[in-house]
Amino acid sequence: MNVNFYATLRQIVGQKTRDFDLNLPATLQALLDEILQKYPSMRGELLDENGSLYRHVHIFVNGRDVHFLEQGMQTVIDPADKIDVFPAVGGGVSNW
């Protein structure tokens, strides 16, 4: 399963895209578990103190945000799906 990482997450994994081996059928949660096993330092970037995905972290499956998928992290994914992981992004225009 190819996963694209963006911004600060890309620095953690060392490149834009990483491949993860999953037993199929797999869910987004299983993929996240595999990511965190391989990159434990990413836990604080993605999960809150209860182990839930931060609301400001976005995992997209074929362009659809997990926060808006009916099954959420239990959504079944396919190796052909496009998976993108975005950390919280700050910024904007300052009035200073």
C-alpha positions in Angstrom: 0.0 0.0 0.0 1.6 3.3 -1.1 1.2 6.2 1.2 2.1 9.8 0.4 3.3 12.0 3.3 3.4 15.8 3.4 5.1 18.6 5.2 6.7 17.7 8.5 5.7 14.0 8.1 7.8 13.7 5.0 10.8 14.6 7.1 10.1 11.8 9.5 9.7 9.1 6.8 12.6 10.5 4.7 10.7 10.7 1.4 7.3 11.5 -0.1 6.0 8.0 -0.6 6.4 4.8 1.4 5.1 1.4 0.8 3.5 -0.6 3.6 2.6 -4.3 3.6 -0.8 -5.1 4.9 -2.8 -8.2 5.2 -5.9 -7.8 3.1 -8.6 -6.8 3.6 -7.2 -3.9 5.6 -8.7 -0.8 7.2 -7.3 2.7 7.6 -6.7 1.8 11.2 -4.6 -1.2 10.3 -2.6 1.1 8.0 -2.1 3.7 10.7 -1.0 1.0 13.1 1.6 -0.2 10.6 2.8 3.4 10.0 3.2 4.0 13.7 5.0 0.7 14.2 7.5 1.7 11.5 7.7 5.4 12.5 6.9 5.6 16.3 8.0 9.3 16.4 5.0 10.0 14.2 2.6 9.1 17.1 2.7 12.6 18.6 2.1 14.2 15.3 -1.0 12.2 14.5 -2.7 11.0 17.7 -4.0 12.7 20.7 -3.5 11.5 24.3 -6.4 9.0 23.9 -4.8 7.5 20.8 -7.4 9.0 18.4 -6.5 10.8 15.2 -6.3 14.6 15.8 -9.1 16.5 14.1 -6.5 18.7 12.4 -4.7 15.7 10.9 -6.0 14.6 7.5 -5.8 11.2 5.9 -7.3 11.1 2.5 -8.5 8.0 0.6 -8.9 8.8 -3.1 -9.3 12.5 -2.2 -11.8 11.9 0.6 -11.0 13.0 4.1 -11.3 10.2 6.7 -13.1 12.5 9.0 -16.0 12.5 6.5 -15.9 8.8 5.5 -18.9 6.9 6.9 -16.7 4.2 8.4 -13.9 6.6 9.5 -10.8 4.7 10.4 -12.6 1.4 9.9 -12.9 2.2 6.2 -11.6 -0.8 4.2 -8.9 0.2 1.8 -7.5 -1.4 -1.4 -3.9 -1.4 -2.6 -5.0 0.7 -5.6 -6.4 3.4 -3.4 -4.5 6.7 -3.2 -3.6 7.5 0.4 -2.4 10.9 1.5 -1.4 11.9 5.1 -1.3 15.6 6.0 -0.2 16.9 9.4 -1.6 20.0 11.0 -0.6 23.0 8.9 -0.5 26.5 10.2 0.1 29.8 8.6 -1.7 32.4 6.8 -1.5 36.2 6.5 -0.4 38.2 9.5 -1.7 41.7 10.1 1.4 42.7 12.0 
